[in-house]
Amino acid sequence: MLERIGCGYIVLDRDRKVIEWNAAAQETLERQGEAADTAVELSAGLRRLVANVPVHFQPGLLSWVVIRSRGDRPVILNEAGVVTPDGTSIVALLDRENTSAANPQTLQRMFGLTSAETQLALRLAQGDAPLEIARSWHLSRTTIRSQLASLFAKTETRRQAELVALLGRISVLP
């Protein structure tokens, strides 16, 4: 599930060396311009990232820090502290610009959406306006409004913002 929401994790041993990580952590560090194929590269990349923290970062304490780094692309970092008796800890990395979309098949099964309604929902979740979608699909505003009304009915939402919020929550599902 962490992968679906774009949340990376890095497990550090007592000596603060990387012993485990997920693909989202690797991708987040790579987007920051860091080599992140091995534990040694991940450790070095994480150290450089933490060096950009504007406040005193205390390992072992629960804290969320927004880091401005390469290209001014913000990363949110959290070091959750000691989680096991042997002293390992978890660092969570969340790239705020990483967005995951809801799985189209999950949307269709969950709400009984048509293919057109599903595509409309996904475009709305990306931030596209209904009129913009109508133009790009060469459809009338009436058609898009009709599909949007059907989306609201099937998802039991009343406003576009409510629908988009629902789609954001669903995006973590496989």
N, C-alpha and C positions, 0 to 999 in steps of 0.2 A: 504494500500500500504506500510506503514511503516513496517508492519509485514513481508511482502514479501522480503524486502531488509534487514531485520534483524536490523532495527532501533527501539530502545526502546524510550519511552518517559515517563517521570514522571512529573505530575503537582503538584506544591507546592503552598500552600496557603501563605498568607502574613507572617505567622509565620514560614515559611520554613518546614511545615509539609506536608507529602504526602497525596494528596486527590484523585489522579487518576493515573493509569499507564496502560501500555499495556503488553501483554505476553512477547514481545521481551525484554523489560526492566527487567522484572522479571527473564527471562532466562539468560540474561547477568549478572545480579548480582549473580544468583545461580552458574553460571560457575566461578565466582570469589570466590566461597566458602561462599557466604552470604546466610542466610535464607531470603527468600523474598516472603512469603505467605501472609503477612498482611502489612497494611500501616506502622505500627510501625517498622516491620522488614525491609521494604524497606527504610524507613527513616534512620535507623541505618546503613544499608548496604551502602547507598549513602554517608552518613557522613564519613564512613571509607574509601570509595573509593576516595572521594574528599581529604581526609587527605594525600593521596599518590601523589597529584598533586605537581610536582616539582617547579612550579612557583606560585606566589600569584594569587589565583583565586578570582575574584571579582564578587560576585553574582549581577545579574542585567545587566552585560555587555555581549555583544555578544563575545564569545570566544570559540575556539575549543582547547582542551587540550588532549594530548595523555597520558594516565595513565598506568604506568607499575605496575602491582599488582600481586596477587597470581599466582605462576607458570610462572611469566613473560609474562602473556597473556595480550597484550595491549588492552586497551579499549579507545575509543575516546569519550570525554564528551563535551557537549555544553550546556551552560545555556543561554537560549535565552532572559532572562530578563522579565520585567513586560509586560504581554500581555493583561491584562484586568484592568479596573479601580479599581477592588477590590484588586489588588496587587498579583494576582497569577502569577506564572512563570512556564516555561517548561524547563526541563532538558532533553536533548537528549543523549542517550547512543548508541554507535555503536561498537559492538565487531568486530574488523577487521578480525578475523578468521572465523566469521560466514558467510557461503556462502549459497545462495539460488540458486536453479537451475530453469531453465525455465520449465514451465508446458508443459509436452509432448503433451497433447491434443491441447494446444494453438499453439505450434510450427507446428503441423500437419495441423491445420485449417488455420493458417496464411500463410504458405508457400506451402501447398500441399505436405508435406513430406511423404515418406513411413515410416513404422515402423522402418526399418533398418536405414534409413537416420536420423530419430529422435534420435535413440539410439546412433548413431555415433556422432551427434551434441552434445548430452548431455555428452558423454565421452570426447569429445574435450574441452567442456566448463569446465570440471573438471581438465583439464591439461594433459590428457593422449595423448601420441603421436600416430599418425596413425599406425606406425609399432607395437607398443605395443598393440593397439586395435586389429590389424590383428592377432597377436599371441594369444591373450587371447580368441578371437572368432574362432580360427582355420580357418581363411580365408586367402586368398592370398593378397599380397600387391596390386595387380592389382584390386582386388575386392574393397578394401578399397579406393584406389585412384579413382575408378570409382564412388563410392558412394560420395566421397568428391567432385568430379567434379560436380555431380548432386546437392549436397548441395550448392555449390558456385553459380550455375546457378539459382536455385530456390530462394536463398536468396539475389541474386544480389550482392554477395561479390566476391572478387578476391583472397584473401589470408586467411590463417587460422586465423591469428591474427584479421583480420577484422570480420570474422565470429564469433569468440569468443567474441569480443567486442559487436557485435550485440546481441548475446545470453545473455550477461550480462545485457544489457539494457532491454531486453524482460523479464528477470527473475522477474521483478516487476509485470508483468501482471498476473491476476488470471488464 
